[in-house]
Amino acid sequence: MSKKYAFLFPGQGAQVPGMIKDLCDAYPEARKVVDEVSKITGVDMPKLLWESDQAELSRSDNSQLAITTASIAVMKVLESKGITPSAAMGFSLGEFPALYASGVLSFEDVIKVVRERGLIMQQTCENIAKANEGHAPGMTAVIGLGPDQVKDICAGIKDAYAANLNSSVQTVVSGTFDALTEVEAKAKEAGARRALRLAVAGPFHSPLMQEAADNFEKAIAGVTFNNPSKSLFSNVTGKEAVNGDEIKKNAVLHLTNPVRWTDEEAVLNELMEKDGDEWVLIEPGVGKVLAGLWAKTDYAAKYSCTPVNSVESVEELLK
């Protein structure tokens, strides 16, 4: 029985000052990615990754580029050790390094696309904040209710949208300030353990981001999206993605549609079960959010998910 790997790439919010510094010091493959991203974008990536404070790094135009760089840098280190993905998926922004890992986008294109996406989303968020000063839209994490319960709550509230279907007990809602306030109250009435307003710049993965979607569609008009060479899963459909043109359309819809993460987890599990080989799941880049979500599924008993984001975690994986 051969061993196969599925890579689950983290999304925006995973960024931390000093990210992947030890990996870049230890592995030339990782440092090369950082330097190449600097050349492609004109952004001083070592400074952004290792000298920025949390506030600067958390801006969409910075965090998206930083997280993508980190994810690809870790992937290159793993490749140098003979560990390559047979399947790839990413949470929100993480879908873009997954597009690179599966051959849909070239390295240069994925970096340029993510750079544009971050700039566009940052501008949209600033426009939203300016138009709603002191009352800006955003996101709320509802913990302790099922996704269908949260969807039902949102259905009765104008401008509230279930945006991230993270797990059977965690759903993130996007909406206007007033809509989220109402969601939080109704979620607690319904028995939610927590309804927490998140420190994010905008109402991501909802129709309130249509301006960003329109601008992003124009930005990627001339970019070629190839058919994937490895199994790839879509946030928009929650299913396997096989056609480059459809993937390109979904990259735009991605900004205004929910992340169907639980559906993707189920489809990945189904693929691994049918395949019959030994599978290992890896979360390459920064943090361990996706490994944590996977650990709460019914599939975790058979397939483990390991975060790889440091020299120590690489060495542990290779044992």
N, C-alpha and C positions, 0 to 999 in steps of 0.2 A: 504493500500500500504506500503510495507516494504522499508526500506532505505538500499541501497547497496553502496559499495565504490569501486572505481578503484584507484589504486596507480600508479603514474607516477614517476619513479625514475630518478633523474638527472645524468648527465654524467660528464666526466672529464672536468675541467675548473670551476666547481662550488666551489672548495675548497677555504677556507679562514682561516687564522690563528685564533685560538680560537674557531673554529667551534664546536657546540653543547655543549660547556662547561656549560652553564646555565642548559641545560636539564640533563646533567650528575650529576650536583650538586643537582638538584631537584627530579630526578627520579632514584631510584636504578636500575630499569630495563635497563636504558640507560647506566649507568656506568658498569653494569655487562657485556654488550656487548663489551665495550671498553677493559675491563680486560680480557675477554675470547679471543679476537683477539690477545692481547699481548701474551697470553699463547700459542696459536696455531702457531703464526708466529715468536715469539722471538723478535718482534719489540716493543719498548716502546711506546705504542699508546698514553698515556696521553702526553708524551713529543712531539711526532710527531704532535698531534692535536693542542696542546695548547702552545707549546714553539717554534715551527718552524717558520721561516719567510716565506714570500710568495714564494721566489725562491726555497727553499728546499721543501716546500709542493707541488710545482707545478711539480716536477719530476714525471714521470709516475709511477715509483716504489713506490713513496710515496702517490701521489694524488689518485691513484686507490684504494689503501687499505683504505685511510682516508675517501673517499667519500662513499665507500661501508659500512664501519663501521658506519658512520653517518646515512646513510639511514636505515640500519637495527636497529640501536639504536632508531631512531624515530619510526620505525614500532613497535618495542617492547613496547614503551610507549603507542602508540595508541591501541595496542592489550590489554594492561592492563586496558584501558578505554572502552573496548568492541567494538573497531573499527578495523575490519579486512577486507582485500580486497577480493572482489569477482572476480576482474580482476586486472591484473598487466602488465605493460610494462615499459621499461626503455630506455633512450636515450643513445646509445653507451655503455659505461661502465655500465650505469644504468640498462642494461639488466640483469646483474648478480645478483644484489639484487632482481630483478623481478623473476629470476629463483629460488631463495630461497623462496620468498613470495608465489610462486605457487607450491612449493613442488618438483621442478625438482632437486635441489641440497640441500643436508643437510647443516646445518650451518657450520660445520667444512670444508666440501668440498668447499663451495662457498668462504670461506676465503682463503683456500689454492690455489684454482684456480685463484682467483683475485690477490693473491700475486705473483704467477708465471707469470700471464699475465703482470702485471706491470713491473716485472723484465725483462721479455723478450722484451717488447716494449721499455723500457728504453735503453736496450743494442742495439737494432736495430736502435733506433734514434741516439745513440752515434756513431754507425758505419756509418750511413748515413752522419752525420755531419762531421766526420773525413774524409770521402771519398770526401766530397764536401765543404771543409773548406772555410767559407766566402760566400758560394754559395749554402747553404743547401736547400733541398726541404721543403715544408711546406703546409700551408693552407691559403686560401683567402675567406673571406665572401663577397658574392655579394648580395647587397641589392637594391631592386627596380626593379628587373627583375623576370619573371616567371621561374620556374624550367626548362621548356622545352627550353626557350631561353638560359639559362645557359648551358644546355646539348648540344645545337647546337653549342655554342661557343667552348666548350671543344672538341667536335667532330672534329673540324678543327685544333686542337693544339696537337702536340705530348706530351704525358706524362701529360695531364691535365684531371682530373676526377671529375665529380660531386659527392661529398662524403657524404654530409649531406643535405637531402631535408627537410629543417626545416619548411618552410611555403610557401605560394603562392608568397611571395615577398623576400624570403631569402634562398639562397643556398650557401653552403660552398664547395669550390673546393680544392682538393688536387693535388699536382703536383711538378715538379721540379722547381727550382728557375726561370729559363727562361720561363717555361710554365706559371707560375703564373703571371709573369710580362706581358706576352702577353694577358692572360685572363683579367687582370685588365684593360689594355688599351682597349681591344675590348668591355668589359662590359660597360665601360664609354662611348664609342662611341655609344653603343646600347641604352644608356639612363639610365644606373644604377645610383641610387642616390649615392651609395658608393661601393667601391671595396677595402676592408680593409685586409691587410696581418695580419694574426693572430699570436700571440706570443705562438706558440705550437712547440713541439719538433720534429714533423715529419709529413709526408703526410698520416695521418690516413685514414682508410676506402678506400684505393686505392690499386691497384696492386703493388705499390712501397713498400708495407709492407709485401710482400710475405715471406721474411726471417722470420719475426715474426710469421706469420701464420704457417709455417712449424715447427718451434720450439714449438709453442703452441700446435699444434696437438700431438706432442710427449709427451708433459707435461701432457695432460689430457687423454691420452690413457687408463689409468686404472681407470678413474673416472666414476662412474655410474650416468647417467642422466635419471631420472625417467620421466614417462608421467606426465604432469602437472595435479594437482588436482583442479586448478582454471583456469579461462580464461587467456590465456597468448598470447602476440603478439610479432612477430619477426621483428627486424630491417632489416634482410636480405630479407625476403619475403614480408614484409608489411602486412602480414596476421596472422590469429590466428595459433598458434603452438600447436600441440596436441600429437606429438610423441617424446619420449625422445631421440631416436637414431638420428632423424632428427635435433632436437635441438642441440645435441652434434656436428653434422657436421656443423651446422650453426654458432656455437660458434667459429669455426675456420674460416669459410668464412667471418664472421663478421669483421675480421681484414682487408680484402681486398675488401669488398663490401660496397656500400653506405648504409647509414641509411635512410630507407624509412619512415620517421616519419609522413609525411602528410598522407601516406597510412594507417598507424597504427591508427592515429586519426580518420580517416574515418571509419575504421572497428570497432573501439571501439564505435563510435557513433551509428553505425548500430546495434551493439549488445545491447546497452542501449535502443534504440528505440524499438527493437523487444521485449525486456524483459518486459517493461511496468512498472517496479518498479521505485521508486525515487532513482536517482543516484547522488553521490557526488564524484568529482575527487579530489585527494589529491596528492601533490608533497612532499614526505617525505624526509628529509635529509638536504640539503644545497641549498640556493638560491631560485630563482623563475623563472628561464628561461622557464621551460616547461609550467608553469601557464601562462606566457606571450605569448608563442606561441599558447596555446589553446585559449586564449582570442581573438586572431585574426582570429579564425575560425568561420564558420557559425554556429557551434554547441554551441558556448559559451552562446548564448542567452537563451538556455534551461538548460545547464549543466555547473555549475561553477567549476573552478579548484583552490584549495586553497593551497598555500605553507605552510608547517608545519616544522619549523626548530628552534623553540625556545619555552620556557615555555609560553610566551605570546600567541603564535600562537596555542599551544595546548589548552590553556584555552579558547581562542576565539572559537575554533572549538567545544568545549564541551558545549557552551552556548545554 
